[in-house]
Each structure stands twice: as structure tokens, then as C-alpha cells.
Amino acid sequence: MFKKHSRLRESFRLKFNRIHKIMAGAAAFAAAFTFGVQSASADENLATVYHIYLNDTYVGTIDNKDLIIDVEKEKVEEAQGKYQDFELTVEDMEIVPEQMFRPVADNNEALNKLKSELDVAVKSTTIQIGDKSVAHFSSKEDAEKVLNEYKKKFVSEDVLKQLEQPDEIKHSEPLKEGQSRITDVSFSENVSLTEQKVSPDEVLTVEEGVKLLEKGTLEEKEYEVKDSDNLSEIASSHDLGLEELLKLNPGLKDDSVINKGDKLKVTEYLPFVKVLVQEEVSEKQVVEYETETIEDSSKFKGETETKQKGENGEKLLNYVVHKENGSEVKRETLKEETLKEPVKEIIVEGTKVIPSRGTGNLDWPAVGGYISSKMGTRWGKMHKGIDIARPSDRTIKAADNGKIVSAGNDGAYGNKIEIDHNNGLRTVYAHLDSLSVSVGDTVSKGQKIGVMGSTGRSTGVHLHFEVYKNGSLQDPLKYVK
């Protein structure tokens, strides 16, 4: 890097002080013995030499500063073939003059050393982010284009042009529903353009500059180890080799055991600067309804009833979205207008505990109907229960309180349900069209358990109903009428 230097060096200040003291003593001595010799005669005996510094390092001393011009010209001519597209100069150097009675200068040694150490340079426009020089370009136009292209990664060119006329945005019409507009695009850090002398090799094209801003700078950060993490996976997820990860963490080896919560150093590319975008939005939003549950002790647990159906509301919302490099980081509400109030949904929920033990008295399992076939021998085979047909409603009900121990298709029975009433009695319901319960459910007497049908081996829509006591088949007509 090329640096600016101070105009005077401490060492030469000390030397000047010594010289001035000698001169003062000599002048006093001369005055005492020559009775007023003019001080101008002493000045005529002084000669000026020039001390050369490059990057704060002493190069040599010469007695004619015009000799430096020849060195500069020679260095530029030598490099012109390599850097044909640039207007070359040389890096800044510091020339410190000093007046001496007996000047000490070695032009040849100083100039030869200057030739070997002096580098050519170009005047560049530098993008400065905060106090850091990030990228150098051959012209101000290139630097401005890079910044503009970087912004265009997150907003359109039309938006940037529109923002160049801020009065238009200020006096624009209020947003209508569904509309949005970007009101500001800026950088997260102070970005400025400065003039600097740099090596021609440091000058970037517009394309290179945009890529550099997109990539960012590699920074160290802390990573907290998670469950099932291992060193190879952590390295890979941060674009590091295992050896690179180990160098960042000197206490680790490739076979080290890591645990959840351990802290490791990793690297991550962070942007030099972020593009901040503010977007104003107007949109209609759904206001979801609330649900209120009311307990009812007269209804069995598991029974629910919708007393009032819920309806979503609507509101018109104006807000500002704040984004950093395209990601939303904050949202501010400007205005909110309710278009439709939501309607609360009210659910009545039963709390009455369903007893799993039956009363011992079985109810008729259908809604009306008649007995189309009784229990007994039929077509040379035992008919194990009664058949109920032609009900006024095809709902099938539990004959008593109990627990569902079987629910599903069972061959000739079709869709079948079996209830254990936990008092020695079991009831079976067959040929159902559909089932309303599952194994493990507790049901109450009269509760709907299915719909009458004609599944399995059946000649028509009916319910086949069986009763068992302590495992023995019973005539259902002893229990129901």
C-alpha cells in the first residue's frame, strides 16, 4: 500500500537543533572577534541536501532534487509496456530538505536505491466503506457504476431512477389495496469515493468490483456445536477444509471429541456493506376468528356442538418493510383499518364422563324397525342372533354403556362392531354400512355407533344383532323387545 507521510522527521528535528546551536555559537564567536561581520555571509556558506523517504523508510540523500524527476520518468517508461491502458505515475515519496555547512550526499547510491525500490502507480477512484479502502477503479464513473450495479442486485434500475427524483415520491398518491412502492435505497455504512495512488495491479474492472462487493470479506466467528455434529461436517458447512478448521482452533486434533455446546472458531464471508431497502405496502389481510369453548356437563365427554360458526374478518394494512440485502429484518405498521370484524366461533364441549360399565338392561339398537328373522336354526344352520329391518332411521345405537373391543370388516359379518359392557354381557352389530367408533372408544347407551347396511353375506339392508353372557350365546329377545 502507498502511504502519506509527515513533512518532517524527528531525527532531522534533532539534527536541526544541533546545527542551529553550532551556528548560534559560531555567530556569537564571529561577532565577538570580527566586530559585526554580516550574518548573511554565514548563510552563503550553507548548502541544501534532500533526504528521500519511501513508505516511511529512508532511501538516501541527494544534493539536487531534479535528479528524482529523471528516475520517475525512467520507471514510468519501463512499465508503460506492461500497463498500456493506464496513465502511469509513481508512488508518493517524501523529500525532506536540510541546510548544512558541510553537506553529506551520495547521489549515485541514493538514486540507484530509489530506482530499485520505487514503484509505478496510477491515480484511482477508491470506494471507501467507513474508514476502509475496499476497491480501486480507473475512473469515478466505474466506481459509481459498481455501487449502482450492487444496488441493482436487490432493486430494479427503474426504482433507482425514480428515487433520483425524491419530490415525485413525496407527492405521490396514497397506495391503493394491493399496491407497493420502494421509498428508499441506501447503504448500511458510510460509502464515499476518494482519490488515491495505487499499484496498477490493484485496479479492478466494474465486473470484478461487483463480484467483490457480493462476495464480501472473510471474517472469523464463533460456532456452537450441536447434537450429532462432527469436525468434518462443521468444516464442510463453512467452506473449510478439516486442516483449516484445526488451524483456527489450535487445541483441536482430527480425532478430538466435541460435545454439544462447545465453541469453535470458523470463518464466514460477511458483506462489506449491506443494501438497505424500505418498501411501503398496502394490502388486505385476514383477521382470523377466535374460538371459545363452553363446557356442558349434560353432554358426554367427547361430544361437541358448534353453537356459533366462526367467520374470519378483514383489515386494510399499510406498513413499511425494512430489508437488508433482500432479507426482511423489520416491519412497521403505518395505518390499520378494519373492514370486517371477525365472528367468534363458539363450541359446546361435553364434560360428562361416559361410564364403561353397562346397566344390565339393553335398549333396542335400531331406530324402530321390526324383527325379520329370530335366533335359531335357519336353512340348516344356526342363526346366532336376530335381524332387524326397515327402521325409520338407519342409525345403529349402543344397546348399553360399554367399550368397543372390535370394529371393522369380519368376513360374512361384513362391517361389525362388538361392545364389552363390562358386566358379563357383550353385544355384536353386523352388516353395517359404516362405522362411527373405533376400538378402545367408550360409548354410552343410545350413542350412535354406525349406520345400518348390507355388507358381508347379506340379502338386504338390516342389522344382525347378537348377545353373549359370560361368553355364552344368548337369545337377544330375552334382553330387548
Secondary structure, 3 states (H helix, E strand, C coil): CCCCCCCCCHHHHHHHHHHHHHHHHHHHHHHHHHCCCCCHHHHCCCEEEEEEEECCEEEEEECCCHHHHHHHHHHHHHHHCCCCCCCEEECCCEEEEEEECCCCCCHHHHHHHHHHHCCEEEEEEEEEECCEEEEEECCHHHHHHHHHHHHCCCCCHHHHHHHCCHHHHHCCCCCCCCCEEEEEEEECCCEEEEEEEECHHHECCHHHHHHHHHHCEEEEEEEECCCCCCHHHHHHHCCCCHHHHHHHCCCCCCCCCCCCCCEEEEEEEECCCCEEEEEEEEEEEEECCCEEEEEEEEEECCCEEEEECCECEEEEEEEEEEEECCEEEEEEEEEEEEEECCECEEEEEEEECCCCCCCCCCCCCEECCEEEECCEEECCEEECCEEEECCCEEEEECCCCEEEEEEEECHHHCEEEEEECCCCEEEEEEEEEEECCCCCCEECCCCEEEEEECCCCCCCCEEEEEEEECCEEECHHHCCC
